[in-house]
Amino acid sequence: MATTDKPLPHETEDSQPYWAKAKGGVLAIQRCADCGRLRHYPRLVCDNCHSLEADWIDASGRAVLHSWTVAHHAFHPGFAGDVPYVLATVELEEGPRALGILDCPADAGLKPGMAVTARFEQRADGASELHFAPA
Ligand SMILES: [Zn+2]
């Protein structure tokens, strides 16, 4: 299978544990080691207490749809074959919001609050794409 020309994630010291878990199909969420606040996307500093210390938890993968948009134009040539697709913001069961591709047509009766489940699409180029599917 030919490799895709989609952009690859830029792993950093802060995001490496997220990408490692994603390769195993697990959605990991960063947790402040001082105040316990969960955060997603991975980042250096806690929004709540400004601590630099963090660990990780495995998310359940359960979430509800918060909002979405339908991409009709490929904003990167690598996604030209995917349009139209639904880009969704979901509220994870654990609290933080996450952005991913919704595996569902836009005209399928999407409603805020509908239950979705996270999964990772393992691409041929080695990247892991976060997707959500109706539960
Ligand atoms: Zn904190």
Backbone and ligand atoms as CSV (ligand in chain L), in Angstrom:
chain,resi,resn,atom,element,x,y,z
A,1,MET,N,N,0.851,-1.187,0.000
A,1,MET,CA,C,0.000,0.000,0.000
A,1,MET,C,C,0.885,1.235,0.000
A,2,ALA,N,N,0.532,2.182,-0.806
A,2,ALA,CA,C,1.315,3.420,-0.885
A,2,ALA,C,C,1.174,4.214,0.408
A,3,THR,N,N,2.216,4.901,0.747
A,3,THR,CA,C,2.123,5.744,1.934
A,3,THR,C,C,1.315,6.986,1.588
A,4,THR,N,N,0.698,7.558,2.562
A,4,THR,CA,C,-0.086,8.760,2.341
A,4,THR,C,C,0.831,9.971,2.466
A,5,ASP,N,N,0.342,11.076,1.994
A,5,ASP,CA,C,1.112,12.298,2.164
A,5,ASP,C,C,0.473,13.201,3.206
A,6,LYS,N,N,-0.294,12.605,4.105
A,6,LYS,CA,C,-0.868,13.395,5.201
A,6,LYS,C,C,0.248,13.840,6.135
A,7,PRO,N,N,0.041,14.968,6.802
A,7,PRO,CA,C,1.075,15.417,7.738
A,7,PRO,C,C,1.231,14.428,8.893
A,8,LEU,N,N,2.447,14.319,9.379
A,8,LEU,CA,C,2.731,13.436,10.505
A,8,LEU,C,C,2.692,14.243,11.799
A,9,PRO,N,N,2.293,13.605,12.901
A,9,PRO,CA,C,2.326,14.317,14.180
A,9,PRO,C,C,3.750,14.692,14.552
A,10,HIS,N,N,3.867,15.811,15.206
A,10,HIS,CA,C,5.167,16.253,15.686
A,10,HIS,C,C,5.249,15.891,17.171
A,11,GLU,N,N,5.911,14.779,17.438
A,11,GLU,CA,C,6.019,14.336,18.830
A,11,GLU,C,C,6.993,15.221,19.586
A,12,THR,N,N,6.582,15.611,20.762
A,12,THR,CA,C,7.449,16.376,21.652
A,12,THR,C,C,7.651,15.564,22.926
A,13,GLU,N,N,8.499,16.040,23.800
A,13,GLU,CA,C,8.706,15.371,25.083
A,13,GLU,C,C,7.386,15.285,25.845
A,14,ASP,N,N,6.544,16.324,25.709
A,14,ASP,CA,C,5.267,16.346,26.422
A,14,ASP,C,C,4.235,15.420,25.796
A,15,SER,N,N,4.270,15.264,24.467
A,15,SER,CA,C,3.224,14.483,23.802
A,15,SER,C,C,3.630,13.037,23.502
A,16,GLN,N,N,4.886,12.687,23.657
A,16,GLN,CA,C,5.359,11.342,23.303
A,16,GLN,C,C,4.550,10.238,23.987
A,17,PRO,N,N,4.245,10.338,25.297
A,17,PRO,CA,C,3.437,9.267,25.910
A,17,PRO,C,C,2.054,9.129,25.262
A,18,TYR,N,N,1.462,10.253,24.836
A,18,TYR,CA,C,0.168,10.203,24.161
A,18,TYR,C,C,0.269,9.393,22.874
A,19,TRP,N,N,1.295,9.698,22.049
A,19,TRP,CA,C,1.440,9.015,20.764
A,19,TRP,C,C,1.795,7.549,20.949
A,20,ALA,N,N,2.579,7.236,21.968
A,20,ALA,CA,C,2.921,5.829,22.227
A,20,ALA,C,C,1.661,5.034,22.575
A,21,LYS,N,N,0.794,5.585,23.409
A,21,LYS,CA,C,-0.464,4.915,23.766
A,21,LYS,C,C,-1.383,4.825,22.543
A,22,ALA,N,N,-1.401,5.895,21.739
A,22,ALA,CA,C,-2.259,5.921,20.552
A,22,ALA,C,C,-1.905,4.783,19.599
A,23,LYS,N,N,-0.617,4.482,19.480
A,23,LYS,CA,C,-0.205,3.374,18.603
A,23,LYS,C,C,-0.787,2.047,19.093
A,24,GLY,N,N,-1.051,1.945,20.385
A,24,GLY,CA,C,-1.695,0.756,20.932
A,24,GLY,C,C,-3.202,0.873,20.989
A,25,GLY,N,N,-3.748,1.950,20.418
A,25,GLY,CA,C,-5.200,2.109,20.373
A,25,GLY,C,C,-5.807,2.690,21.632
A,26,VAL,N,N,-4.982,3.232,22.519
A,26,VAL,CA,C,-5.473,3.758,23.796
A,26,VAL,C,C,-5.384,5.282,23.798
A,27,LEU,N,N,-6.480,5.913,24.168
A,27,LEU,CA,C,-6.499,7.370,24.322
A,27,LEU,C,C,-6.020,7.695,25.734
A,28,ALA,N,N,-4.872,8.317,25.832
A,28,ALA,CA,C,-4.302,8.688,27.128
A,28,ALA,C,C,-4.531,10.177,27.375
A,29,ILE,N,N,-4.769,10.498,28.625
A,29,ILE,CA,C,-4.990,11.892,29.025
A,29,ILE,C,C,-3.942,12.254,30.071
A,30,GLN,N,N,-3.371,13.428,29.889
A,30,GLN,CA,C,-2.374,13.923,30.828
A,30,GLN,C,C,-3.078,14.399,32.109
A,31,ARG,N,N,-2.450,14.103,33.257
A,31,ARG,CA,C,-3.010,14.504,34.552
A,31,ARG,C,C,-1.947,15.255,35.329
A,32,CYS,N,N,-2.309,16.382,35.887
A,32,CYS,CA,C,-1.372,17.139,36.720
A,32,CYS,C,C,-1.039,16.302,37.953
A,33,ALA,N,N,0.247,16.122,38.208
A,33,ALA,CA,C,0.674,15.320,39.349
A,33,ALA,C,C,0.500,16.069,40.662
A,34,ASP,N,N,0.251,17.373,40.597
A,34,ASP,CA,C,0.083,18.145,41.833
A,34,ASP,C,C,-1.381,18.359,42.198
A,35,CYS,N,N,-2.215,18.821,41.256
A,35,CYS,CA,C,-3.620,19.103,41.598
A,35,CYS,C,C,-4.592,18.080,41.018
A,36,GLY,N,N,-4.120,17.212,40.122
A,36,GLY,CA,C,-4.977,16.164,39.581
A,36,GLY,C,C,-5.816,16.581,38.389
A,37,ARG,N,N,-5.732,17.831,37.954
A,37,ARG,CA,C,-6.521,18.303,36.801
A,37,ARG,C,C,-6.104,17.528,35.558
A,38,LEU,N,N,-7.105,17.048,34.816
A,38,LEU,CA,C,-6.853,16.358,33.551
A,38,LEU,C,C,-6.804,17.382,32.436
A,39,ARG,N,N,-5.928,17.129,31.452
A,39,ARG,CA,C,-5.852,18.053,30.323
A,39,ARG,C,C,-5.572,17.304,29.032
A,40,HIS,N,N,-6.152,17.833,27.971
A,40,HIS,CA,C,-5.935,17.319,26.633
A,40,HIS,C,C,-6.099,18.501,25.710
A,41,TYR,N,N,-5.216,18.735,24.829
A,41,TYR,CA,C,-4.047,18.066,24.326
A,41,TYR,C,C,-2.886,18.116,25.344
A,42,PRO,N,N,-1.876,17.259,25.161
A,42,PRO,CA,C,-0.743,17.265,26.084
A,42,PRO,C,C,0.040,18.579,26.012
A,43,ARG,N,N,0.406,19.053,27.170
A,43,ARG,CA,C,1.200,20.289,27.212
A,43,ARG,C,C,2.024,20.355,28.480
A,44,LEU,N,N,2.936,21.290,28.489
A,44,LEU,CA,C,3.953,21.372,29.532
A,44,LEU,C,C,3.395,21.751,30.895
A,45,VAL,N,N,2.490,22.732,30.923
A,45,VAL,CA,C,2.100,23.361,32.189
A,45,VAL,C,C,0.623,23.109,32.490
A,46,CYS,N,N,0.327,22.869,33.765
A,46,CYS,CA,C,-1.065,22.724,34.208
A,46,CYS,C,C,-1.768,24.082,34.130
A,47,ASP,N,N,-2.957,24.104,33.502
A,47,ASP,CA,C,-3.736,25.337,33.392
A,47,ASP,C,C,-4.228,25.808,34.760
A,48,ASN,N,N,-4.381,24.879,35.684
A,48,ASN,CA,C,-4.981,25.195,36.981
A,48,ASN,C,C,-3.965,25.688,38.006
A,49,CYS,N,N,-2.828,24.977,38.138
A,49,CYS,CA,C,-1.880,25.313,39.217
A,49,CYS,C,C,-0.481,25.621,38.693
A,50,HIS,N,N,-0.299,25.551,37.381
A,50,HIS,CA,C,0.976,25.884,36.735
A,50,HIS,C,C,2.100,24.917,37.068
A,51,SER,N,N,1.759,23.758,37.569
A,51,SER,CA,C,2.765,22.728,37.837
A,51,SER,C,C,3.344,22.192,36.528
A,52,LEU,N,N,4.600,21.805,36.592
A,52,LEU,CA,C,5.258,21.173,35.440
A,52,LEU,C,C,5.241,19.654,35.554
A,53,GLU,N,N,4.690,19.119,36.639
A,53,GLU,CA,C,4.701,17.676,36.883
A,53,GLU,C,C,3.391,17.066,36.380
A,54,ALA,N,N,3.524,15.962,35.633
A,54,ALA,CA,C,2.319,15.326,35.093
A,54,ALA,C,C,2.524,13.830,34.981
A,55,ASP,N,N,1.407,13.097,35.012
A,55,ASP,CA,C,1.413,11.683,34.673
A,55,ASP,C,C,0.253,11.451,33.715
A,56,TRP,N,N,-0.095,10.202,33.474
A,56,TRP,CA,C,-1.065,9.880,32.437
A,56,TRP,C,C,-2.088,8.890,32.951
A,57,ILE,N,N,-3.306,9.003,32.457
A,57,ILE,CA,C,-4.326,7.980,32.690
A,57,ILE,C,C,-4.846,7.513,31.333
A,58,ASP,N,N,-5.369,6.303,31.300
A,58,ASP,CA,C,-6.034,5.808,30.102
A,58,ASP,C,C,-7.490,6.249,30.154
A,59,ALA,N,N,-7.939,6.916,29.112
A,59,ALA,CA,C,-9.342,7.332,29.044
A,59,ALA,C,C,-10.211,6.120,28.731
A,60,SER,N,N,-11.483,6.218,29.088
A,60,SER,CA,C,-12.420,5.121,28.808
A,60,SER,C,C,-12.719,5.026,27.322
A,61,GLY,N,N,-12.553,6.155,26.615
A,61,GLY,CA,C,-12.933,6.200,25.205
A,61,GLY,C,C,-14.375,6.635,25.019
A,62,ARG,N,N,-15.121,6.713,26.113
A,62,ARG,CA,C,-16.515,7.167,26.021
A,62,ARG,C,C,-16.558,8.694,26.048
A,63,ALA,N,N,-17.410,9.259,25.202
A,63,ALA,CA,C,-17.505,10.712,25.086
A,63,ALA,C,C,-18.869,11.074,24.534
A,64,VAL,N,N,-19.176,12.368,24.568
A,64,VAL,CA,C,-20.379,12.868,23.914
A,64,VAL,C,C,-19.988,13.967,22.943
A,65,LEU,N,N,-20.740,14.048,21.866
A,65,LEU,CA,C,-20.478,15.047,20.834
A,65,LEU,C,C,-20.764,16.438,21.392
A,66,HIS,N,N,-19.805,17.339,21.257
A,66,HIS,CA,C,-19.970,18.718,21.716
A,66,HIS,C,C,-20.312,19.622,20.531
A,67,SER,N,N,-19.486,19.575,19.486
A,67,SER,CA,C,-19.749,20.368,18.287
A,67,SER,C,C,-19.025,19.719,17.116
A,68,TRP,N,N,-19.315,20.178,15.916
A,68,TRP,CA,C,-18.683,19.587,14.743
A,68,TRP,C,C,-18.746,20.559,13.584
A,69,THR,N,N,-17.924,20.286,12.609
A,69,THR,CA,C,-17.970,21.011,11.345
A,69,THR,C,C,-17.710,20.006,10.240
A,70,VAL,N,N,-18.193,20.302,9.061
A,70,VAL,CA,C,-17.978,19.416,7.925
A,70,VAL,C,C,-16.915,20.039,7.024
A,71,ALA,N,N,-15.832,19.324,6.817
A,71,ALA,CA,C,-14.762,19.799,5.943
A,71,ALA,C,C,-15.093,19.392,4.513
A,72,HIS,N,N,-15.334,20.393,3.671
A,72,HIS,CA,C,-15.592,20.143,2.255
A,72,HIS,C,C,-14.363,20.418,1.403
A,73,HIS,N,N,-13.424,21.143,1.976
A,73,HIS,CA,C,-12.164,21.449,1.295
A,73,HIS,C,C,-11.032,20.802,2.078
A,74,ALA,N,N,-10.091,20.242,1.362
A,74,ALA,CA,C,-8.919,19.666,2.016
A,74,ALA,C,C,-7.960,20.808,2.324
A,75,PHE,N,N,-7.725,21.043,3.605
A,75,PHE,CA,C,-6.813,22.101,3.997
A,75,PHE,C,C,-5.362,21.634,3.936
A,76,HIS,N,N,-5.180,20.368,3.618
A,76,HIS,CA,C,-3.861,19.794,3.340
A,76,HIS,C,C,-4.107,18.778,2.219
A,77,PRO,N,N,-3.228,18.729,1.206
A,77,PRO,CA,C,-3.469,17.824,0.073
A,77,PRO,C,C,-3.644,16.361,0.486
A,78,GLY,N,N,-3.075,15.984,1.600
A,78,GLY,CA,C,-3.184,14.596,2.051
A,78,GLY,C,C,-4.592,14.174,2.412
A,79,PHE,N,N,-5.473,15.161,2.650
A,79,PHE,CA,C,-6.843,14.844,3.039
A,79,PHE,C,C,-7.822,14.990,1.882
A,80,ALA,N,N,-7.318,15.277,0.672
A,80,ALA,CA,C,-8.193,15.507,-0.481
A,80,ALA,C,C,-9.105,14.313,-0.747
A,81,GLY,N,N,-8.619,13.118,-0.528
A,81,GLY,CA,C,-9.431,11.935,-0.771
A,81,GLY,C,C,-10.443,11.650,0.320
A,82,ASP,N,N,-10.399,12.395,1.396
A,82,ASP,CA,C,-11.275,12.144,2.545
A,82,ASP,C,C,-12.500,13.041,2.584
A,83,VAL,N,N,-12.478,14.169,1.859
A,83,VAL,CA,C,-13.591,15.116,1.961
A,83,VAL,C,C,-14.834,14.571,1.264
A,84,PRO,N,N,-16.022,14.896,1.739
A,84,PRO,CA,C,-16.244,15.622,2.988
A,84,PRO,C,C,-16.093,14.694,4.188
A,85,TYR,N,N,-15.629,15.259,5.289
A,85,TYR,CA,C,-15.568,14.499,6.534
A,85,TYR,C,C,-15.988,15.401,7.676
A,86,VAL,N,N,-16.359,14.788,8.779
A,86,VAL,CA,C,-16.847,15.527,9.943
A,86,VAL,C,C,-15.718,15.619,10.960
A,87,LEU,N,N,-15.364,16.840,11.314
A,87,LEU,CA,C,-14.375,17.093,12.344
A,87,LEU,C,C,-15.145,17.464,13.611
A,88,ALA,N,N,-14.962,16.690,14.656
A,88,ALA,CA,C,-15.796,16.830,15.845
A,88,ALA,C,C,-14.979,17.172,17.082
A,89,THR,N,N,-15.574,18.007,17.924
A,89,THR,CA,C,-15.073,18.213,19.277
A,89,THR,C,C,-15.994,17.420,20.192
A,90,VAL,N,N,-15.402,16.586,21.011
A,90,VAL,CA,C,-16.188,15.773,21.934
A,90,VAL,C,C,-15.768,16.091,23.360
A,91,GLU,N,N,-16.693,15.832,24.271
A,91,GLU,CA,C,-16.373,15.950,25.694
A,91,GLU,C,C,-16.152,14.541,26.217
A,92,LEU,N,N,-14.908,14.262,26.581
A,92,LEU,CA,C,-14.561,12.945,27.084
A,92,LEU,C,C,-15.257,12.706,28.428
A,93,GLU,N,N,-15.551,11.457,28.720
A,93,GLU,CA,C,-16.189,11.093,29.984
A,93,GLU,C,C,-15.399,11.638,31.173
A,94,GLU,N,N,-14.081,11.718,31.015
A,94,GLU,CA,C,-13.207,12.183,32.098
A,94,GLU,C,C,-13.215,13.705,32.240
A,95,GLY,N,N,-13.798,14.429,31.262
A,95,GLY,CA,C,-13.919,15.876,31.381
A,95,GLY,C,C,-13.317,16.694,30.253
A,96,PRO,N,N,-12.046,16.467,29.902
A,96,PRO,CA,C,-11.468,17.297,28.844
A,96,PRO,C,C,-12.164,17.083,27.499
A,97,ARG,N,N,-12.027,18.065,26.631
A,97,ARG,CA,C,-12.524,17.937,25.267
A,97,ARG,C,C,-11.398,17.484,24.351
A,98,ALA,N,N,-11.776,16.804,23.285
A,98,ALA,CA,C,-10.798,16.316,22.308
A,98,ALA,C,C,-11.363,16.512,20.914
A,99,LEU,N,N,-10.471,16.662,19.973
A,99,LEU,CA,C,-10.827,16.893,18.577
A,99,LEU,C,C,-10.455,15.664,17.763
A,100,GLY,N,N,-11.350,15.227,16.900
A,100,GLY,CA,C,-11.050,14.079,16.060
A,100,GLY,C,C,-12.010,13.998,14.896
A,101,ILE,N,N,-11.805,13.025,14.065
A,101,ILE,CA,C,-12.655,12.798,12.903
A,101,ILE,C,C,-13.808,11.901,13.327
A,102,LEU,N,N,-15.015,12.314,12.990
A,102,LEU,CA,C,-16.202,11.531,13.339
A,102,LEU,C,C,-16.512,10.576,12.193
A,103,ASP,N,N,-16.547,9.298,12.485
A,103,ASP,CA,C,-16.814,8.275,11.469
A,103,ASP,C,C,-18.321,8.160,11.254
A,104,CYS,N,N,-18.879,9.194,10.669
A,104,CYS,CA,C,-20.323,9.264,10.500
A,104,CYS,C,C,-20.612,10.372,9.492
A,105,PRO,N,N,-21.527,10.178,8.553
A,105,PRO,CA,C,-21.854,11.259,7.624
A,105,PRO,C,C,-22.499,12.437,8.349
A,106,ALA,N,N,-22.275,13.628,7.815
A,106,ALA,CA,C,-22.806,14.840,8.448
A,106,ALA,C,C,-24.326,14.860,8.448
A,107,ASP,N,N,-24.945,14.160,7.492
A,107,ASP,CA,C,-26.409,14.181,7.406
A,107,ASP,C,C,-27.047,12.997,8.127
A,108,ALA,N,N,-26.298,12.419,9.060
A,108,ALA,CA,C,-26.809,11.236,9.766
A,108,ALA,C,C,-27.519,11.602,11.064
A,109,GLY,N,N,-27.970,12.849,11.181
A,109,GLY,CA,C,-28.735,13.235,12.367
A,109,GLY,C,C,-27.869,13.498,13.580
A,110,LEU,N,N,-26.724,14.121,13.381
A,110,LEU,CA,C,-25.839,14.435,14.504
A,110,LEU,C,C,-26.540,15.377,15.471
A,111,LYS,N,N,-26.341,15.119,16.764
A,111,LYS,CA,C,-26.944,15.968,17.787
A,111,LYS,C,C,-25.941,16.174,18.910
A,112,PRO,N,N,-25.859,17.409,19.426
A,112,PRO,CA,C,-24.992,17.610,20.590
A,112,PRO,C,C,-25.413,16.656,21.708
A,113,GLY,N,N,-24.453,16.082,22.362
A,113,GLY,CA,C,-24.728,15.164,23.463
A,113,GLY,C,C,-24.833,13.713,23.047
A,114,MET,N,N,-24.822,13.439,21.731
A,114,MET,CA,C,-24.908,12.029,21.317
A,114,MET,C,C,-23.642,11.283,21.736
A,115,ALA,N,N,-23.809,10.045,22.132
A,115,ALA,CA,C,-22.695,9.236,22.637
A,115,ALA,C,C,-21.794,8.790,21.489
A,116,VAL,N,N,-20.506,8.919,21.699
A,116,VAL,CA,C,-19.516,8.469,20.730
A,116,VAL,C,C,-18.425,7.700,21.461
A,117,THR,N,N,-17.671,6.938,20.698
A,117,THR,CA,C,-16.571,6.155,21.253
A,117,THR,C,C,-15.301,6.467,20.479
A,118,ALA,N,N,-14.206,6.626,21.198
A,118,ALA,CA,C,-12.919,6.943,20.572
A,118,ALA,C,C,-12.258,5.681,20.030
A,119,ARG,N,N,-11.541,5.864,18.947
A,119,ARG,CA,C,-10.690,4.811,18.415
A,119,ARG,C,C,-9.562,5.492,17.652
A,120,PHE,N,N,-8.494,4.769,17.390
A,120,PHE,CA,C,-7.406,5.315,16.594
A,120,PHE,C,C,-7.335,4.601,15.264
A,121,GLU,N,N,-7.282,5.382,14.203
A,121,GLU,CA,C,-7.018,4.856,12.862
A,121,GLU,C,C,-5.499,4.772,12.728
A,122,GLN,N,N,-5.003,3.559,12.492
A,122,GLN,CA,C,-3.554,3.373,12.346
A,122,GLN,C,C,-3.215,3.511,10.867
A,123,ARG,N,N,-2.587,4.605,10.510
A,123,ARG,CA,C,-2.289,4.883,9.109
A,123,ARG,C,C,-1.063,4.104,8.642
A,124,ALA,N,N,-0.985,3.920,7.321
A,124,ALA,CA,C,0.136,3.180,6.727
A,124,ALA,C,C,1.471,3.881,6.967
A,125,ASP,N,N,1.427,5.205,7.178
A,125,ASP,CA,C,2.673,5.945,7.420
A,125,ASP,C,C,3.102,5.905,8.884
A,126,GLY,N,N,2.367,5.156,9.709
A,126,GLY,CA,C,2.741,4.997,11.114
A,126,GLY,C,C,2.058,5.958,12.061
A,127,ALA,N,N,1.327,6.937,11.516
A,127,ALA,CA,C,0.637,7.895,12.381
A,127,ALA,C,C,-0.661,7.282,12.906
A,128,SER,N,N,-1.095,7.773,14.038
A,128,SER,CA,C,-2.353,7.347,14.644
A,128,SER,C,C,-3.304,8.536,14.656
A,129,GLU,N,N,-4.456,8.392,13.967
A,129,GLU,CA,C,-5.446,9.468,13.897
A,129,GLU,C,C,-6.568,9.179,14.874
A,130,LEU,N,N,-6.901,10.175,15.685
A,130,LEU,CA,C,-8.014,10.018,16.632
A,130,LEU,C,C,-9.330,10.157,15.883
A,131,HIS,N,N,-10.163,9.145,16.012
A,131,HIS,CA,C,-11.498,9.130,15.406
A,131,HIS,C,C,-12.533,8.861,16.492
A,132,PHE,N,N,-13.758,9.234,16.197
A,132,PHE,CA,C,-14.879,8.916,17.077
A,132,PHE,C,C,-15.974,8.301,16.221
A,133,ALA,N,N,-16.683,7.372,16.784
A,133,ALA,CA,C,-17.792,6.732,16.086
A,133,ALA,C,C,-19.015,6.770,16.992
A,134,PRO,N,N,-20.197,6.894,16.401
A,134,PRO,CA,C,-21.401,6.838,17.236
A,134,PRO,C,C,-21.399,5.555,18.069
A,135,ALA,N,N,-21.766,5.695,19.354
A,135,ALA,CA,C,-21.713,4.535,20.270
A,135,ALA,C,C,-22.926,3.644,20.050
L,1,ZN,ZN,ZN,-2.262,21.314,38.459
